[in-house]
Amino acid sequence: MAQSEVPLSDQLLADVVWMAESPLEVGRQYDIKVAGKKTVGTFTAIRHQVDINNLQTFSVESLALNGIGLCELNLTESIAVDAYKQCPDTGGFIIIDRLTNVTVGAGMIREALSAPVSEGRTDISAFEVELNALIRKHFPHWDAKDISKLLG
């Protein structure tokens, strides 16, 4: 099974379920826990809330108790971003109030909003790059990948 690269991003679009009496506030910092990693995030926008009775969407300024909304989230650091539909284990996260340490919401990542952060490889020697170029030139039927692109 071939491994595919998981993009890194610090800006997410996510479906959020709010589970606290006090509403989700745009601009406030929350602790975000994704697949065991804890970071800090700020909701920058609530694109809409979903009416669970008829699935229609409407604009809101904040997300109240039991509200479900599509939100934009900025993180203080880049994380590996998996869409919840592709990988529920790493595409979901919880939202924790920074003052009380209480879980106040949960989210399902739809997509990264920022361009993926490139992590250039630096452990490839010049000899390996030249050998790779030689193999790609003389043995194209091997479908060797261009490793010089990994250097960033």
N, C-alpha and C positions, 0 to 999 in steps of 0.2 A: 504494500500500500504506500503510495507516494504521499509525502507530507506537503501540504500547501502552507504558504506563509500567511500568518494572521496579521492584518494591518494594525498599526498602532495609531491611536488618536487621542486627543484631549477634548474633543467636542463630539457629543452624542445626540442623537434623536431617539427618544424612548417613550414607550407607553408607560405611564405611571399610575399606580393605584395608591391613593392617599388614605392612611389608616389612623390619623391623629385628629383630636378635637380641634387643635389650632391648625389653620390652613397652611398649605405649602405657599411659601412666599418667594416670589421672584427676587433675585438679588441676595438672598440669604445663603450662607454657607451651611452645608450639611456634610456629614461623613458618609461616604459611599463605599460599600463593600461589594466587590465583584470577584467571584471565584476565590474567596479567601484573602484577597488583597484589599487593604483599606486605604482610601485616599480621600481628598476633600473636593467637593464639587459645589457649584453655584448654578441654580436654575436661571437661565437668561430669558426664557420665554415659555409661555404656555400657548401653543398654537391653537388648541381647542380642547374642549371637554366633550365627552361622549355621554349622551343620554342613554342609559342602559335599557330603557323601556322600548325605544324605537330606533336606536343606533344612530340618531341624528347628532350632528356636532354643533356646538355653539361656542362663542367667545367668552372667556372669563379672565379676570385679573389674578385670581388665586384659585387653588384647588382645595375644596372643602372635604370634610370627612366622607369617606367612601366614594370620592370623586375619581373618575378615570379620565386622564388627559394625555395628549401628545405634547411632550415637553422637550425643550432644548436644554442641554446640560453641559457646562464647561467644567473640566477637571483641572486640578493644579498640576497634574502630570499625565503623560501619555500612558494608556493601558492597551493591552491586546483587545481588539474589538471583534466580537462574534455577534452576529444577529441571533436573536433568541430563536427564530424559526430554524436556523441551521444547527444551533448548539445551545439547548436550554440551560445546560450546566454552567456555561461561561457567558451566556448572553443575558443572564438575569442579574439583578443587583438589589440590594436593600439600601434604604435611606435611613440614616440614624441622626437624631437630634444631637448636636454637639454639646449642648449644655446638660441634658438629662441622660444621655446615652441610651435613649429609648428608640426602638425601631418605629419610624413614623410612616414609612411607605415602602413600596417595592416597585421595581421597574423592569421592563423588557426592552432590550436594545433593538432598535430597528436598523440603524445604520450609523456610521461615522459621518459627522458633518464636515470635519476638516480633512484636508489632504492627508493621507497616511504619512507618518513620520518614517523616513528612510533610515535604516540602520546599516550603514555601509560596512562591508567586511574589510578588515585590515589584516587578517591572518593568511592572506593569499600571497605567495611569493611571486616575484617577477618571472622566475622560471616557470611556475605553474601557468601564468598568464600566456607566456610564449608557447608552451607546450599545448595549451588549450587552443590557441590560434592555429598552430600547425595541424592539430587533429581536425579542427573544423574545416581547414582548407583542403586537406588531402583525403579526409574520410567523411565527407558530408552525409553519407548514408547512415552514419552513426547517430546523427541528430544531437550532437553535443551542444550544450548550452554555452553561451558566451559568458565566461566567469568574470571578465573585465567589467561587466555591468554591475557586478556585486560590490565593486569597490566604491560605489557611490558616485 
